[in-house]
Amino acid sequence: MYLIFAWRYFKAKKSTNAINIIAWVSVTAIAFATAALLVLWSAFNGFEGLVKSLYSTFYTDLKITPASGKTIILTPSQIAELKKISNISNLSLVAEEKALLQNQDYQAIVELKGVDSNYTKVTTVEKSLVRGRFSLGDAENPGAVMGVGIENAVAILSDRAIGGLTVYLPKKGVDDISNPLASFNEGRIIPNGAFAVEQGFDNKYVLTNLDFVRQYMNFKPDEYSAAEIALADTDNEEITKSQIRQLLGPHYTVQTRYEQNSSLYNVMRLEKYAIFGIFILVLVVAAFNMIGALSMLVLEKQKDIQILQSMGADRGWIQKVFLTEGIVLAAIGAGIGIILALLLCFLQLQFKLIPLEGTSFIIDYYPVKLVFSDFVIVAITVFIIALTASWLPSKRAAAQPFELRN
């Protein structure tokens, strides 16, 4: 019943044209604010999905690291117990350290990461190769797969390299100030391939085999830098994380992919919240227009209010009619905005209307991803602001004195 009266008041011709203008200004402001927020959020979702897919190339579902220090001890029995956890599909052992990579006069400080044969089962680095092949060799004949940024730094092409590269690794537990070179082990590795993932990885990582790094760093038996884990079901990662912590004890840290990159994800989330805050400010401006339109409508409908009161309508009923009128205005604006946002996102997905400037991106257009929860949040926010803005005019309408005239 309230909706019938509210809809009639909305579409009925007003004696003062300004009421119609202010009402439609409110609707337009809500529509454009809603569309703009949903399009921006969809773009952020697209970039977030892209960044997560890139980071998942190197960062696994779970990672076991030392709670203190740089290395952990994982015995064969502990590894066997870890593999018995049902949600763990694969586990890779890692030895990682900063190293100096040298090709004649060219040098680069890199993160040398020794991995075992399971590494390609817990990450997707192998799919990111742009040159050569994914071959890491063994302890005696170590091979290397490096980022394209490191290739540039040491002036080689991995699939055409003649000879090897010299790598200097710090000896664990050796610190000779009088002879700094005695603190390093020198080895040779053969570049076999190059990957391109993201600039931060491409300029940092060199992959080789686990035994080579452990041998040159003088690791003890069962000593590693970390263990990286792929899960069968990422929805149960917290349960699996607690099982691993219970199995290994407090001297080990277990991190999810989000926790390994918490600073990045927190920044992305804050940016999304900042856009939402701007959206609320735009809606507040639209709400003032709505208050003006409803206040003028109350003045125009004083006779109608008298009639409704004479027919038995109480103050609460009249207030609900004008509250519903405000919600109708907001619903029309939000509905138009949602349809407009869906249309724009569909056109971007199908025709890639807005390109990314530059040539160094993996994709050449702005990615968008529609998330249902975003639409729900926007709809609820618009409803709350509309209800708040309609409260004062509806209260004034309900407070109109009841007078009988001849």
Beta strands, then each sheet from edge to edge (+ up, - down):
strand 1: 62-66
strand 2: 72-73
strand 3: 88-103
strand 4: 106-115
strand 5: 129-132
strand 6: 143-147
strand 7: 165-170
strand 8: 184-195
strand 9: 205-209
strand 10: 223-224
strand 11: 226-231
strand 12: 252-256
sheet 1: 5+ 8- 6- 9+ 4+ 3- 11+ 1- 12+
sheet 2: 2+ 10-
sheet 3: 5+ 8- 6- 9+ 4+ 3- 7+
end
